[in-house]
Amino acid sequence: RRIYHHLNKTSGLQNNTILSLFAPKQGGLWLGLDNGIDFVDVHSPFTTIFPDGELQGTGYSAQVFGGHIYFGTNTGLYGTRWANYYTPRERRHFQKVQHSEGQVWSLNEVGGSLLMGHHEGAFEVLGMTAKKLTNLQGVWKFVPISPAYAVAGHYNGLAFFKKTPAGWGFEATLSGLTESSRLLAKDDQGNIWMAHPYRGIFRVRVNLPEQQLSADFFDQQQGLPSALGNHLFQLGENIVFTGEMGIFNFSREQNRFLADANFEQIFGPNAHVRYLKQDQAGNIWYATDRETGLLMVEN
């Protein structure tokens, strides 16, 4: 037998003195406490994890890699062994990854390695130690552009990194773009797309030998609702773009953004979509201003 939950005040009960229990046919569990009544949804697929313990910081990223599961927070990177089952005690047992203190922005698996974007720079995660790659402050995210190269967005543009037999290393910043580059994705032609919530959308072509880039800028003149509130999401091989309202694809033939008819049929033309994520089965998780849900692929 396995213990899946240990319910106490730390996990959300009003107090630890439980005087009575009742399990209704509809499911769940009612608890009569020394001071109050609680209801427990024992079949909920959601639970709360605080890898940094009593600090209870904000979570920004999570990744399973190399036999560990990692959680990036505003207080650092935390990890534990990856398993299909944890006892309640193990579920609360996380260790801080050495040299990771501070704001973690992202965790990206690139070229068989785990790279971390961090307020203090870029890091390669090696087990329970983080190896610093550069002091370039404010690295948001990594995007692979070849087996040996990756582009990273940072507070003031883009930089690129190279993988050698000794591991990943910083090469140079790329001249030609100085905007904060947090939202990045690569298309099937090798272009890097960057969405800026207060500027618009940029299409970037990287010239590694020259350590330069060229960028095309798009806003409402090319079909977006405005220059504000723009985001992008990688769904398989495709990139979709969202604005203050609506979901768009980029038409190379027309050099402008067009509303995605399939998503518009589901969400309507005026929906503000905040999040899209495709899982391994092809299903798409989403969040809008009004709801969070799942678009399931029909077989």
N, C-alpha and C positions, 0 to 999 in steps of 0.2 A: 504494500500500500504506500501511497505517496501523499505527503502533505503539500497542498498547493497554496493555501492562504493561512496566514497568521494574523488575525484581526485584533487590533488593539488601538489604543489612543494614538500611537505613532502613525498608524495606517489610516486614521480618520474617524475612529469611534469617539463619541463624546467623553466616555470614561471606560475604564477596564472592568467595572463591576457589572456582570451580565446576570440578571435574575431569572429571565425566561426567554424561550425561543419559540418561534412559530414559523412553519414553512407552508405557505398557502399553495393551492393547486396551480395557481397562475405562475408560480416560480418565485425565486428570491427567498429572502430570510429576514423576518422581523425580530428585532432584539429589544427586550425590555431591560433597560439599564437602571442602575441605582439613581440616576438623574437624567431622565429623558428616554426617548424611543428612537432607534435607528433602523434603517432598512438597508440591506446588503443585496446588491445585484450580483449574485455569485457566478452567473454565466456571462457577465459582461466581458467582451473581448479586450477591454481597455483596463490598464492599471497605471499607477503612478510610480515613476522611478526617480529617485534622487541619488544619482551616482556620487555627488559631492556631499552627501550626508546632510548634516544640519545646515549647511550653507544654502541648500535648496536654490541653486542658481538657475539661470535660464538655459534651456537646451537649444543648440543650434544645428547639430549634425550627429548622425549615428552611422556606424559602418561595421560590418563583420569582415574580418580580415585576419589571415594567419593564425587561426585558432583562438582569436579574441573577438570580443565585441567592445567597440569603443563608443564613448559618448563625449562629444565636444560641447562644452558649456562656457559661460562667461567667466568661470573661475579656473578653467584648465581642461585638459583631456583626461578622461578616466576610463579604465578598462577592467575587464575580468575575462575569464575563459569563456568560450562559446560552447553552449550545450543546449539540448532540446528541453531539459528539465533542470530547474534549480529549486532547492529547498528554500523556504522563506528566509532562512538565515543567509544562504548564499546569494539570494536576490538582492540583498542589501550590502554585499561585500564587494566594493570596488576599490581599486587603487589608482592614485594619480600617476599618470605617465610622467616620468622624470623630465624636467626642463620644459614643461608645457604650461606653466603657470600663466594665467591671463586669459584674454578673450580669444576663444577658438571660433573661426568663421565657417570652416568647411573641412570635410574629409573626402579625398578623391583617390580612387584606385587608378593608377596610371602606370602602364608598362610593368605590371607585376609588383608594383610598390605602392605603399600607402603614403600620400602626401597630405600635409595639413596646412590650410590657410589660417593665419593667426595675426592678431594685431601687431605682434612683435616681429613678424616676418614669415618665412616659409620654412617648413620642417618636413623631414622624412621620419615616419614613425617606424621604429625598429623594436618590435615587442613592446616592452613597457618603458622604452626610452625614446625621446624625440631628439633627432639630430638637426640642428639649425643649419639651413642652407644659405641664408642671407639675412642681413639686417634691414633690408628693404621693408619699411613699415607698412602694415595694412595690406596683407595679401588675402584676397577674397576667395579665389577659386582657381583650380587648374583645369586646363582642357588639353588633352593630347592632340598633337598635330602630326606626329609620326612615331614610330616605335622608340626613337631616341630623343624626341623633343616634346616639350609641353609649353604652352603659353599660360601665364598666370595673370589674372586681373588684380590690380592693386589700387590703392587710394588715388593714384595719379597717372593711371594708364595701364600699360601692359608690359610684361617682362617675359623672357623665355629662359627655360631651364633645359639642361642636357643630361642624359643618362650615360654614365661610363661604367666600366667594370667595378669602380669603387662606389657607385651609387649616383644619386641625383646631385647636380650642382647648379648653381646660379651662373648664367652666362652674361646677360645684359638686359637693360631696359630697352624698350623699343620706342624710338622717336616717332612722333607724328600724331599722338593722341595723349591728352593730359586729363581726360575725364576719369572720375572714379568708375572702375569697370568691375562691377559686382556680378551682373547677370550675363553669363556667357554661354554660347553653344556653338558647335561647329557643324556646318552643313555638308552635303555630299560632294561639294566642289572644293572643300578645303577652306572656305571663308569662315572667319570668326564673326559671329553676330553678338553685339552688345546692346542691351536695353538699359536706358537710363531713365528712372522714374520722373526726372524733372527736366530732361533735355529732349529725348526722342530715342530713335534707334539708329545704331551705326553698323555698317557692314565693313569688316576689316579684312584686308589682304596682307598677309605677313610675308616679308622678304627677309628670310633668315640670313643669307650671306651678307646683306647690307645692314642687317639689324635695324630695319626700318619697316614702316607699314604705311598703307594708304587706306583712307576711310571714306565711305560714302554715308551721308546723313539723310535720314528720313523722318518726316513728321506728318502733319495733317495735309501737306501738299501732295503727299504720295499715298493717301488713303487712310491714314490713322485718324482716330477721332480728334486727337490733339497731341501735343508734345509731352503731355503729363500722363502719369500713371501707367507707363508702358512696361511690359514684362515679356519674357519669352520662356518657353518650356520645350525640352527635347522629348519627343514621343517617338521612340524607335529611331528611324532614320530621318524623321521629319522634325522641323521646328515650327511651332505655332506661336503666335504673338497675341498678347492681350493688351487692351488699352483701358481708358476710363470706362468704356463699354465695348462689348463684342470680342470675338476671337477671329484672328486673321491668318491667312497664308500669304507668302510673298510670291508674286507672279514675276518670273524672270522676263517673260515676253513683254509684259506691260510695265515692268520696273515700278511696281506699286503694290500696295497691300490690298487684298480682297477678302471680304467676309467668308469664313468657312461655313458652307451651307449645312454640313452635317451637324456641327456644334451649334449653329444658330437655330436649327430645328429643335435641339434638346434644351438649350438655355434661353432661347429668345435673342433678339438683336441687341438688347440693352443691358444684358447681364454683365456684372463686373466680376470676372473670374480671377481669383487670387492665387490658385494653385492647381497644377495638373501634374500627375505622376503616373507613368505606365509601369505596371508590374510585369513579372516574367511570363504571366499567362496572357498578357495583352490587355488586361483590364486597366481602366484609367480612374485613378482616384482624383477627386476634385474638391475644391472649396470655393464658394462664392460669398458675397456679402450676406447671404441668407441661409446657406446650408453647406453641409459637408456630405459627400456621397461617393458612390462607386458606379461607373459605367462598365457593365459586364459584357464581355464578348459572347455572342451567341454562337454555339457550335451547330 
